[in-house]
């Protein structure tokens, strides 16, 4: 790892490691990152979604069940701007579509078409196996049985081009989306022993290794080194080896229950489970406080009885609430102008109060504490009020740690999993450590902001060392100074979310944040066969400073320290080929090491094999448009750190389209126009959505909103990332069914209701004619609301759900996210929006007259402006 570049301290989003290479085997090359920007999202055929039916349009290859995208909790009660109720919802009229994939067309993980070479039969003159190696290595290209898919890994292409020049075209790119902590429906194969690892490079034994049946030796697929297995892989026949999970499945979990740390006893008892500490802003006006109190009461009722909870509030002072006082709200106060001293923390922790308590033992007093909060009384603007958030988080960390750790005869007990601090904030940190002045015009603001950034990052790193994640849920209209708070959540592995108010969406996110299971001590090792080089890693992690040279002679892995291991997180990994590939297959292996909620050490190994091809068409046909788009969108968002940079990145989207067309497209006869490659028919429209949507466009009004959205996107799972780039449009039909349509403004038909899912926002639009019919509009709205909740019931962050009528001021949120296709000629409209053919002449005329002219180009106009013909819709 010595040759890898140094990353900025605390930078947990983008990494561009360059894998070191042994001089004897690998050329000295350094790939350069792509300057382009693509998004992801499929073209939608218009299927009709029936109740209780999973339905999504076909894509290249077969499909697999969509990965879940968050924690498993119910959805909120269908009310807007109100606190969430129990996690149950229903439609009073027609049933909406049953829960189905958040992605309209989910790409499949790489499929394996050949059996592992361990299936080779032993030679007839077999002796001890050591001298018979060459005769037992089977042909990798041999066609045999189909192997199971590798879960948790989505690849931008299922084949690799042998020609380096074409494979490494930066405008398209090649990479993988890896979800280290995502739970699989059928669960991984569990092995309760240590894995076998290559003594040369550190790779794990897997289903593609060549095995010598007599001696049990196995050949590493990464470096081709021959390793021993201590006799474990000695078997009389190939069928016996398939009983070993790591030799039969692409993903396995090695579980080490007997923790090797001296004097450590893993504890899963509920008394030692990871606690949650709420840190609540004490400077709220009455309307906001009422919403917050309702959300907090509902949150409390949603928790498991064994959940340990603590409550801290902050204003000019820090209040730490004692949960041992029956039903009376009682708190110890600490000053907020400075960091609490070790002596004051010691007196607090070792005092008579109980600051962490299971819900079942403290439910009445916690409810009374929430009810005791009072609105802010002084006549100061929200932004000018003294808030000592930094000091409050320090105190919360101290009470989580408790009296150091329980010591009994040298045995240390620690809570399982990662603890959580959830900050409910209504304004900026303006008092005490890590604070910034009330006004941006303060003469010393730049220096104080720099000091605050450093303090927040250090506080986040300290929280990470103590296995504590810090989530900040902001709400209200007061500027929150997002740049100052982001280092705190990033360094700890948490998340920052903005809300309009402390109502429904805030309450749902409060519940889902508290129930997210987070592993700790996460490390991801990425190893590739000699033909592949990792060029960039994007996600919630940073370079891991580990040195395995003593254990493994030539360990060229890229090691990433994961700040937490959660189901909702995903890493984008960009790769390039080192040179022209001669072998029939290339191999990728992801080793994920972490401690779970019960302090068991998990080593999750995922191995992928990709065939190599000479045909450019075969390679393009294997490209998963949605995955490729999400990867490039994540890569692009790293460069768009402010609005001016986002404008520059938008321009690179145009250049990307041109470059892909030049490299893989064809020139039209007797014309200067080029045809975009038909194999990538979904990609241009997805890129157009990215270019004009909230991630890069000007839909969002404040830079804080864009900054928070970018951070969520860069860490988000594939499903949420795809929806944040390319919205999904569903039109309500009579009987409670929904028809899926392209996200074009032609869907705004006055007699219809439409649901638009854009990841962190879901919009329900009612046409004017439908809204005028009270009974029909109520039924349609109820069905749309139920559908929106079913679509997002496991999503984190939970989106806000807004409903409005045609022509209202809020309808602009909906209209701005749709492609303005009404400007296109009728034949293009029908080709890309086939549902128009079902409308009568009168309906089409009425629809056409409802649009207001503006200058923004349609998708087809944009493509023609680039001198490129869009591919025919598939």
C-alpha positions, 0 to 999 in steps of 0.5 A, spaced: 500 500 500 506 504 500 505 506 493 497 508 493 496 516 493 494 519 500 487 521 501 485 528 505 484 526 512 477 525 513 475 524 506 470 519 506 467 519 499 471 519 493 478 515 493 482 514 487 487 508 489 492 506 484 494 498 486 502 497 486 504 492 482 510 487 482 515 488 477 516 481 475 509 481 472 505 488 471 507 494 467 508 500 470 501 504 468 497 509 472 490 509 469 487 516 469 480 518 472 474 519 467 472 526 465 465 525 464 458 524 467 453 519 466 446 517 470 442 511 470 435 509 469 431 505 464 427 506 458 420 504 461 415 500 456 408 501 459 406 495 463 400 495 467 401 494 474 396 490 478 394 489 485 399 485 489 403 484 483 411 485 482 412 487 475 417 491 471 419 491 464 425 486 461 432 488 460 438 484 457 439 478 460 435 475 466 432 478 472 433 477 480 429 480 485 431 487 487 435 488 493 432 491 499 434 498 500 433 500 507 431 497 514 425 493 514 419 497 518 412 499 516 411 505 512 407 511 516 400 513 516 398 516 510 398 524 512 402 529 510 405 534 515 403 530 521 407 526 526 408 518 523 403 513 526 404 506 527 407 503 521 401 500 517 397 503 512 391 502 507 387 505 502 380 506 504 378 505 496 381 501 491 387 497 493 394 500 490 399 496 487 402 491 492 410 492 494 414 492 488 421 494 486 424 501 487 427 500 480 423 499 474 428 494 471 433 492 476 440 489 473 442 482 474 449 481 477 454 477 473 451 470 471 456 465 471 456 460 465 461 455 466 463 451 472 469 452 477 475 448 475 475 444 481 470 439 477 475 437 473 476 429 474 483 426 477 487 423 472 487 415 472 494 415 474 493 419 480 499 419 485 499 424 491 497 430 486 503 434 487 506 432 481 500 431 477 498 439 477 498 440 470 494 434 468 488 436 473 487 443 471 481 444 467 479 448 461 476 455 464 473 455 457 469 449 458 462 449 458 458 446 464 453 447 469 451 454 470 453 457 477 449 461 482 449 469 481 454 473 486 449 477 490 451 484 493 455 486 486 452 489 480 457 490 474 456 495 469 458 490 464 458 482 464 463 481 459 470 484 458 473 487 452 480 484 450 482 490 447 485 495 452 484 501 448 476 500 447 475 497 454 478 503 457 474 508 454 472 513 459 466 516 457 463 509 458 467 506 464 467 499 467 466 498 474 462 495 480 457 497 485 458 493 491 453 493 497 458 490 503 452 489 508 446 488 504 442 482 507 441 477 501 434 474 501 436 467 502 442 469 506 450 467 505 453 460 506 455 460 513 462 457 515 464 457 522 472 457 521 478 461 518 478 462 511 484 459 506 488 465 503 493 465 498 500 465 501 502 470 496 497 475 495 492 474 500 486 472 496 481 467 498 480 460 496 473 460 492 469 456 487 473 458 481 480 455 484 483 449 481 484 443 486 488 438 486 484 432 489 489 428 492 493 433 496 488 438 497 492 444 494 489 450 490 491 455 485 489 462 486 485 465 481 488 472 482 496 470 482 496 463 480 500 461 486 499 454 489 497 453 496 496 448 501 489 447 505 492 443 511 488 437 508 481 440 508 480 440 500 483 432 500 477 429 497 476 422 493 471 426 488 469 432 485 462 432 488 465 431 495 468 438 494 462 441 493 460 440 500 464 446 502 461 452 501 466 456 499 468 452 493 460 452 491 458 459 492 460 466 489 458 469 496 460 466 503 461 468 510 466 466 515 464 467 522 469 467 528 465 466 534 471 465 539 474 472 539 481 472 539 482 479 542 485 477 549 480 478 555 474 480 551 468 476 551 462 477 546 456 479 549 449 479 546 445 481 552 440 486 551 443 490 557 449 490 553 446 492 546 448 498 543 444 504 545 441 510 542 442 517 545 437 523 542 440 530 542 435 535 541 435 542 540 432 546 545 431 553 541 425 551 537 419 556 536 412 553 538 409 550 532 416 546 530 416 544 537 409 541 537 411 537 531 418 535 534 414 532 540 409 528 536 414 525 532 419 524 539 413 520 542 411 516 536 418 514 535 419 512 543 413 507 542 416 504 535 422 502 539 423 495 542 422 494 549 429 492 550 432 498 546 437 502 551 435 510 550 438 516 553 436 524 552 440 530 552 438 537 550 442 543 548 441 551 548 446 555 551 447 549 556 447 542 555 441 538 559 442 530 561 436 527 563 436 522 569 431 516 567 431 514 574 426 519 577 419 515 576 415 520 571 418 526 573 423 530 568 430 531 571 436 533 568 443 535 570 446 541 567 453 542 564 456 549 561 455 549 553 461 554 552 467 549 552 468 542 552 466 538 558 472 537 562 474 530 564 472 531 571 465 534 570 464 528 565 467 523 571 462 526 576 456 525 571 457 518 569 459 516 576 454 520 579 447 517 582 443 518 575 441 513 570 442 516 563 441 510 559 436 505 560 431 500 557 425 503 554 421 498 558 424 500 565 423 508 563 417 509 558 413 514 563 419 518 564 421 519 557 414 521 555 414 526 561 421 528 558 419 529 551 412 533 554 416 538 558 420 541 552 418 548 552 418 553 546 424 558 546 422 565 549 427 570 548 426 575 542 431 572 537 431 570 530 432 562 529 439 563 526 441 568 532 440 563 538 445 560 542 446 552 540 452 548 543 451 542 539 458 540 539 458 540 547 452 536 547 455 531 542 461 530 547 456 529 553 452 524 549 459 520 547 461 520 554 454 517 557 455 512 551 461 510 554 459 510 561 464 508 567 469 506 561 468 499 561 465 494 566 471 491 569 471 484 572 477 480 573 480 483 567 474 481 562 472 487 558 464 487 556 463 492 550 456 493 547 454 489 541 454 493 534 455 501 533 451 505 538 448 511 535 447 519 537 441 522 533 441 530 533 435 533 532 437 540 530 433 546 528 438 551 527 446 552 526 451 550 532 453 558 534 455 557 541 461 553 544 466 548 541 465 547 533 461 553 533 460 559 527 458 566 528 451 568 527 452 572 521 456 570 515 458 577 515 462 577 521 469 579 520 472 573 523 467 568 520 472 564 515 477 563 521 472 560 525 469 556 520 476 553 519 476 552 526 469 549 527 471 544 521 477 541 524 473 540 531 467 537 528 472 532 524 476 530 530 469 529 534 467 525 528 473 521 528 473 520 536 466 517 535 468 512 530 473 510 535 468 509 540 463 505 535 458 510 535 455 513 529 452 520 529 446 522 525 444 529 524 436 530 522 435 537 521 428 541 520 425 547 519 427 554 515 433 556 519 440 555 515 443 550 518 450 551 516 451 544 512 458 545 511 460 545 518 456 539 520 458 534 514 465 533 517 462 530 523 457 525 520 462 523 515 467 522 519 463 518 524 459 514 518 453 517 520 448 521 515 445 528 515 438 529 512 434 536 511 427 536 512 421 541 511 419 541 518 419 536 524 413 532 521 411 526 518 418 525 514 422 527 520 419 522 524 419 516 519 427 518 518 428 518 526 425 511 526 429 508 521 435 511 523 434 508 530 433 501 527 439 501 522 443 495 524 450 497 523 456 493 524 463 496 526 471 495 524 469 494 517 475 493 512 474 491 505 479 488 500 479 488 493 483 484 489 483 483 481 487 478 477 493 481 473 489 484 467 484 489 471 486 495 475 482 499 481 482 506 479 477 509 484 473 507 490 467 512 491 463 511 498 462 511 505 470 509 507 477 512 506 484 508 505 485 503 510 493 504 512 494 496 513 500 493 511 500 485 510 507 485 507 509 480 512 503 475 511 503 475 504 509 476 499 505 480 494 499 483 496 496 488 491 489 489 494 486 496 495 484 496 502 478 501 504 476 502 511 468 502 512 466 507 517 460 503 518 457 496 515 450 498 513 444 495 508 443 501 505 450 503 503 454 502 497 461 503 494 462 504 487 468 501 484 471 504 478 476 499 474 481 499 468 484 494 464 492 494 464 493 492 457 490 487 452 487 481 455 489 474 453 486 470 458 479 467 457 476 470 464 478 475 469 477 475 476 474 480 481 474 478 489 471 482 495 473 481 502 469 484 507 471 484 514 467 486 520 464 485 527 456 484 527 451 486 532 453 480 536 461 482 536 462 476 532 467 477 527 465 476 519 469 475 513 464 476 507 468 473 501 464 475 494 468 472 488 466 474 480 468 471 474 467 475 467 468 472 460 473 476 455 470 477 448 473 480 442 467 483 439 465 490 441 458 488 439 458 483 444 461 487 450 456 493 449 450 488 449 453 486 456 453 493 458 448 494 464 445 501 462 443 502 469 449 500 473 454 504 468 449 510 469 449 510 476 457 509 477 458 515 472 453 519 476 457 518 482 464 519 479 461 525 476 458 528 483 465 528 486 467 533 482 460 538 483 462 540 490 458 547 488 453 550 483 458 553 478 462 546 478 455 542 477 454 547 471 461 544 468 459 537 470 453 538 466 457 540 460 461 533 460 455 530 460 454 532 452 461 531 451 460 524 454 454 522 449 459 525 443 465 521 445 461 514 446 458 515 439 464 517 436 467 510 439 462 505 438 456 509 434 456 509 426 455 515 421 449 515 418 449 515 410 450 522 406 450 525 413 454 529 418 450 525 424 452 519 428 447 514 430 448 512 438 449 505 439 443 501 439 446 496 444 446 502 449 439 505 448 437 506 455 443 510 456 442 517 453 435 519 456 438 517 463 444 522 462 439 527 460 435 526 467 441 527 470 443 533 467 437 537 468 435 533 475 436 536 482 443 532 483 446 537 477 441 541 475 437 548 478 431 545 481 433 545 488 434 553 490 439 552 496 446 550 496 445 546 502 440 542 499 444 540 493 450 539 498 446 534 502 443 530 496 450 529 493 452 526 500 446 522 500 447 519 493 454 518 493 453 513 499 446 510 497 445 503 494 443 502 487 436 502 488 436 509 491 441 512 487 438 510 480 431 513 483 435 519 485 438 520 477 432 517 473 425 518 476 419 513 475 412 515 473 406 511 474 399 513 472 393 511 476 388 507 472 381 505 474 380 499 479 387 501 483 392 499 478 398 503 475 401 504 468 408 505 468 410 510 463 416 514 461 417 520 465 415 525 460 410 531 461 406 528 456 403 524 462 400 530 465 393 528 462 388 532 466 383 526 467 389 522 470 393 522 477 400 520 476 405 518 482 413 520 480 418 517 484 424 521 485 428 517 490 428 522 496 422 525 493 415 522 491 410 527 488 402 525 487 399 530 481 392 530 480 389 533 473 384 538 473 379 534 471 380 529 475 380 534 481 374 537 480 370 530 481 370 529 488 369 522 489 374 519 483 379 524 486 379 522 493 379 514 490 385 516 486 389 520 491 388 514 496 391 509 491 396 514 489 398 515 497 398 508 498 402 506 492 407 511 494 408 508 501 409 501 499 414 503 494 418 507 499 416 503 506 424 500 506 427 506 503 432 510 508 432 516 508 425 516 507 422 521 502 417 526 503 411 525 499 407 531 496 400 531 493 398 537 489 393 539 483 394 541 476 396 548 476 398 549 483 404 553 485 407 546 488 406 543 481 412 546 479 416 540 483 413 535 479 413 539 472 421 540 473 422 533 473 419 531 467 422 531 460 419 536 456 417 532 450 410 536 448 415 540 443 417 534 439 413 532 433 407 527 433 411 521 430 417 522 436 412 523 441 408 516 439 415 512 439 417 514 445 411 515 449 406 509 446 400 511 451 399 517 447 396 512 441 390 510 446 388 517 447 382 520 442 384 526 437 380 531 442 384 528 448 390 529 444 388 536 442 386 538 449 393 535 452 397 539 447 394 546 448 395 545 456 402 546 455 406 553 456 412 554 451 419 555 454 426 554 451 428 548 455 430 543 449 426 536 449 430 530 449 430 529 442 432 536 441 438 535 445 441 529 442 440 533 435 444 539 438 450 534 439 449 532 432 447 525 434 441 521 433 438 518 439 437 510 438 430 507 437 426 506 444 427 498 446 
